[in-house]
Amino acid sequence: PQLSAFPRTVVLGALLDVTINGWWYCLSGGTEPEAMASTAVKYLSQEEAQAVDQELFNEYQFSVDQLMELAGLSCATAIAKAYPSSSMARNPPTVLVICGPGNNGGDGLVCARHLKLFGYQPTIYYPKRPNKPLFTALVTQCQKMDIPFLGEMPPEPMMIDELYELVVDAIFGFSFKGDVREPFRSILSVLSGLTVPIASIDIPSGWDVEKGNSGGIQPDLLISLTAPKKSATQFTGRYHYLGGRFVPPALEKKYELNLPSYPDTECVYRLQ
């Protein structure tokens, strides 16, 4: 068998995903290969992801800060599972969280706060702060927990490698379109040269939401929120988690998301 390079679906509960004679199967616990037919998680296009988001807000009356809190907690939980503090060189482990100007950046702020509670030492770089009460409150919450904010980002990858054990990419989400502008173009250039692992929230920043970007940053951990996006088929890192355990069953059925059954009270599910 050969490992599938571009799985467009994920078989739930699989221990090993393989391609045999052009078909994608999972091998689980020594059983015979089982076809992926009815248990495949759907990978969303940008339009589908936006539609699901709008229904959560408009039809189901979730608030932005409500979903942001749940998403950020999921991200911190996935990071703690992929990189347990006991396995890190420093105590507490140092994490640089880079936040963009939109909701993805808000997820990053919430993630940083929960990482602090989980025993990590986050530092935040937030170069373009929206002038909105929600984001101002998130910044205040982090400051009150003694999470430092950088005035400028270290300009060289080597400097980040020396100071931090992990970088969280919370710059752009699935709604981003167009060219990457400064200062984020330079930030992504620095990130592409890192040795320490990168954890990307929902979409690796700079990637096309549907096509990905093999020449962009290459995260070691991807945390897909609500449902994976099509660009995740290009993800080659070690860890892929699904987070955001808040999708109403009727909405999941409408969009045929085929989300996994999260174990017990877990807020994340490992897809890879």
N, C-alpha and C positions, 0 to 999 in steps of 0.2 A: 504493500500500500504506500501511497505517497500523500504527504500532508497537503491539504487544499490551501492554495495561496490566497484565493479570493472568495471565501465563503460568504454567500449573500444571505444566508440564513444560519441560525444556530439551533442545534438539537438540544433540547433541555435535558439536563442530567447526564450529558455525555462526558465520559472520561477521556475519550480520544476521538477526534473527527478525522476521517480519512476519505480519500477519493480512490475508488476501485472501478476500473473500466469506465471512467467518466461519470460515475454516480457518486454522490456524496453521502457517506454513511457515518454513523457513530458506533464505536465499540464501547460497551459499558459493562464493566465488571466481569469480563470474560464471556459475555453472551455473544450470540451471533450478530453480525451487522444488522442494524435496524434502519430502514429508510426514513428520511426526514419528513415524510409527507405531511402529517397532521400536527406536528409539534414545533414548527419553525417560527421563530420570532421574526416579526416583520421589520425590515429596515426602511425607514421613512425617507421620502423625498423632502426637499425644503418646503414645498407647498403643503404636503401632508402634515409635516411637523408644525407649521404655522396654523393650520386648520385645527389640529388637536389642541394647541395652546389657546386659541381663541375660544374654543368651546369650553375649555376649563374655566376661563375667565367670564365669559358671557352667559353660557347656559347653566353652568354649575356654580357660578358665583364664588369661585376661589379668588382670593386677592393675590396680588403680585408678591407681597411680602410673605404671605402664608406659604406659597409654593417655593419661594426663594429659601425660606428657612428649612423646609423639608429637603430641597435639593442640596443645599450646602451641607446639611447633616449627612446626607448620603455620600457626598464627596469625601468628607472627613473620615467617615466610616470605611469607605473603600481604601483610602490611603492607609489607614491604620491596619487593615487586613493585609494589604500588599507589602507594606513596609512597617512591620511591628517595631515599636520603639526599642524593644529588647534586642532587635537585630541591627540597630544603627550604631555607628561608631561613637557618636556624641550622646551625652545625657544631660539635658534633654536634646533630642534630635533637632537640628536646625532646618527650617523650611522657608524658602522664599516664595511668597504668593504674589503673582503679578496680575493685577486686575485691570480690565478694560473699562470703557465708559458706559457699557450697557448692563443688561441683566446678568450676563455671564460674569461680569465683574462683581456684581452683587452676590452671586453664588460664591465667588471666591472669598469675599469678606466674611460671609457666614461660615464657610469652610475653615477659614483661619481661626475664627473664634472657637469653633468646636475642636480644632486641632490643639489649641491651647488647653482646653479642658481635658483632652485625651493625653496630655503630658508631653506634647511637642513644643518647640519654640519657634513660632512663625514670625516672619517679618514681612511686611506688605509694601509693595511698590504700586502706587495708584496715581499715575501721572495725569489723567484726565477725569476729574471728579464731576459728575453731574450735579447741578444745583437744584436738587430735589430733596424733599424731607426724608424720603425713604433711605437714600444713600447717605445723607448726612447722619441719620440715626445709626446706620450700620457702622460708619466710621467711628462715631462716638462710642459705640459698644466695644469696639476693638481697642480704642484708646483707653477706656476705663479698665480694660483687662491687661493693660501694660503691654500691648502688642505694638512694637515700633513700626513707624512708617518711614521709608527711605525718601530723602529729598531728591535723589537721583539714583539711577541704576548703575551698578558696576559696569564699566564699558567693555570689559574683556571677559570671555568665557572662563579663563583661568581663575579670575578673582572670585567668580560665583562658585566655581568648583571647590575653592579653598574655604569659602565661608559657609556654604550650605550643602546639605546632604540630599536635598530634593527640591525641585522647583515645581510649583503649581501654576499651570497655564490657564488663567481665567480671563483671557483677553477678549476673544470674539466667540459668539455663539452661532446657532444655526440660522439666525436671521441676517447675518452679515453679508453684504454684497459690495462689489466694487473693489477698487485698489486699496491696498494697505498703505496708509499714510503715516508720516512721522507723528509721534516718536515711535510708533509701533513697528514700523519697518525696520528700524535699527534694533529694536528690542528682539524681534524675531530672528534677525541676523545673528545676534549674540546667542540666543537660545539654540540655534542650529549648531553651534560649536561646543556645546556643553558635554562634559563627561558624566556628570551626575544625572540621575534619571529625571524625566519630566512626566508629570501627571496632568493630562489635559481634561478639562471639564467639557463634556458633551461633544465638542468638535476641536480637533487640534487647530489652533489659531493659524490663519493663513491658508487653510485647506478649503477647497471648493466643497460645499456641503454634500454634494452628490458624487463628485468625481475624485475627491481626495487630492493629494499633492505629494507625490513621491519625492519631490525635491525640497519639501518644506521641513518643518521640525518633525522629529520622529519620537513621539512620547513612548515611554515604557509602560505607562498606565493610561487607559482611556476609561472615563466614567460617562457612559451614555445615560442621559436623563429622559425619563418617560418611556422612550423606545429608542433603539439605535438608529442613527441616520445612515444613509447609503454610503457616505464617505468612510464609515467604519469598516467596510469591506476591504479597504486598503491598509488597515491598521496591522502592523507587524510586531507590536510590542508584546511583552510577556503577560500583561494583565488587562482584561477587559471586563469591567463591571457594569451592571445595569442598576441605576438608582432612581429614586423618585417613586416611592410606593404610594401613589395617591390617585391613580387613574381609576375612575368609577367603572364598574363592570360593563355598564351599558355603552360607555364610550369605547372601551376596549373592543367590545363586540362590533360596534359600528365600523371601526377602522380595521378590524381583523388583525389586531396587534399581536395576538397569541403570546401575551406576556407570561413569564414563568410564574410558578407558585413559589413565592418567597418562603423560605423555611422559617417556621415559628414567627418570631417578632422581628426578623431581620429586615433592614431597610435597603439592602443591596443584594444582588445576585451575581455570582461570577459566571460570565459567559465564556471566558477564555482564560 
